[in-house]
Amino acid sequence: MAELEHEIKALIVDACMLDDVSPDEIDSDEAIFVKGLGLDSIDALEIAMAIEKRFGVKIKASDDEKRTIFSSVRNLAAYVDANRA
């Protein structure tokens, strides 16, 4: 799972053009939005599209589930791991 988390961190850095952040600086349990990395809903869309393209996993969930899935890299990695072919 650590390898998948690192891959997702790199994907977040690329998709959101975080030039001043390296994947190694992102804590897997840190909040991705508002606090933590400080990303917004546009960034969430970019991340979701990048995950679908990279892993073939489309994030179709209710708003409450999306909040949980996108709450941290660890949760996002667990969702991708459970839903990829």
N, C-alpha and C positions, 0 to 999 in steps of 0.2 A: 504493500500500500504506500510505502514511503516514496517509491519511484513514481507512482501515479500522482501523488501529491506534488512532487517536484515538477512533474510534467505540467500539471494544472497551474502551478505558480508561474512557470515560464509562459504558459498560454495567456494568463491574466496580464502579465507584464507586456507581452506583445499586443494582445487585443486592445488593451486600454492605453497603449503607448506610454507606459510609465518609465520614461527615460532615466529618472533618478532613483529607481528601485530595482534591485536585482532579485531574482527568485529566492536566493538564499537568505535574504533579509525578511522574507514574509514568514510569519509564524503560522503553522497549520491550524492553530486554534484561534487565531486573531480574527476579529470581525473584518469582513471584506468591505462592507458598506458603512457609510456615515462615519462611525468611529473606525479605528484601525486604518485601513488603506484609504478611507474617505471617498470611496467610489459612489456613483449615483445610478439611477435607473437606466440611463443610456449605456453606461458601462455594463450593467447586468445584461442588457440585450446583446452587446458585443461579445460578452463572455459566453452567453447561451449559444449564439451563432457559431462561435469558434469551437465550442465543445461538440456541437452537432457535426461540424465539418471534420474535426480531428478524430472524434471517437464514435461518431454515428449515433449519438445519444441525444434525443430531442427531449427537452425539459418541458413536459406537459404536466402541470400540477396546479392545484388551487393556490390562491395567494398565500395562505398559511403555510402550505407545504414549500412553496418557493422561498419564503422567508427562512425556513429551516434549512433547505438545501443550500441556499446562498449565504448562510450565516458565517461559514468558515470554509477554508480550503479542505479541511478534513471531511466536513459534511458533503461538500461538492464531490470530492474524490469517492466517497462511499456511494453516493448516488450514481456516479458514472460507472463505478465498478459493478454495481448491482444491475445496471440497465444496459450495458453494452453487450453486443452479440458475442 
